[in-house]
Amino acid sequence: MRVPRHVAAPFLSTAGGRRLLKHLGIVFAATLAGYLVAALWLYPAPLFTSDLVVPRVLELSGGEAQRRLIKDGFRVKFAGTMPHPKLPIGAIVWQDPPPLTAFGEGALVQLYTSSGPAQAAIPDVVGLDGPLASQVLNAGGLVVKSVDSVSAPTERGSALATRPAAGIAVAPGTGLVLVVSAGPASTSIPDVTGLTTARAREALFKVGLSVGRVTPQVAAGKVPGTVIGQRPAAGAMAAKDGRIDLIVAKAP
């Protein structure tokens, strides 16, 4: 129901009327302020038309990202590095402020670059059975590229070491050599230098040994195909079924 002006005017001129107007003004101002805060919080937008939107430079190289930001009117600071499983070293992993936020011209954008995949320490597998040691290394993201055996008093096939050694931090996918025990040294290694590779193989087989790596090497005055060196040397002790590496002469 509308209050006639001749009734409302005298009422508003009273102390009670003025208090009512004051309270209504406070409520209106609070409502307006709350609306503005909510609007700015939920739907942020540039306050002035001169604000610039931070471009997305993630995954770009550090140099390219810096040029892009400077061109758009921002300052740049390289704030640090962090590991990333896929991005190459030097690529942008994170930017602060994040992309598509609005700031005034000359605002500082901090960039974080990739340091490559996170490194992990090589686990200690000494004493484990060879196949189990390989599984542990593979589970750690490493690759056993070869297995070497040396004479040792421990049980045959048990892990003795890795190359590189346990505890060294390496990147995922790094190739390792697993060193396992060939058993106690019990066989004297014969001298096979001067023999052909086939004859050397026979001589070693007779005492329970076998040929390991064969490395060709140019040797003046030596008949190609003959053994000119061996590792371990003749007279040393080797484990049963141990392998002897040979160096074989080849033509120049």
DAMOJO-V63194 format. One record per run of one state. SS is the DSSP state (helix for helix, strand for strand, loop for the rest). FROM is the first residue (numbers start at 0). TO is the last residue. If there is no record, write none. Layout:
# DAMOJO-V63194
ss=(SS,SS)
from=(FROM,FROM)
to=(TO,TO)
This chain:
# DAMOJO-V63194
ss=(loop,helix,loop,helix,loop,strand,loop,strand,helix,loop,strand,loop,strand,loop,strand,loop,strand,loop,strand,loop,strand,helix,loop,strand,loop,strand,loop,strand,loop,strand,loop,strand,loop,strand,helix,loop,strand,loop,strand,loop,strand,loop,strand,loop)
from=(0,4,12,14,42,51,53,60,61,71,74,82,90,96,101,103,107,114,118,121,128,129,139,142,150,157,163,168,171,174,181,184,188,195,196,206,209,218,225,231,236,239,242,250)
to=(3,11,13,41,50,52,59,60,70,73,81,89,95,100,102,106,113,117,120,127,128,138,141,149,156,162,167,170,173,180,183,187,194,195,205,208,217,224,230,235,238,241,249,251)
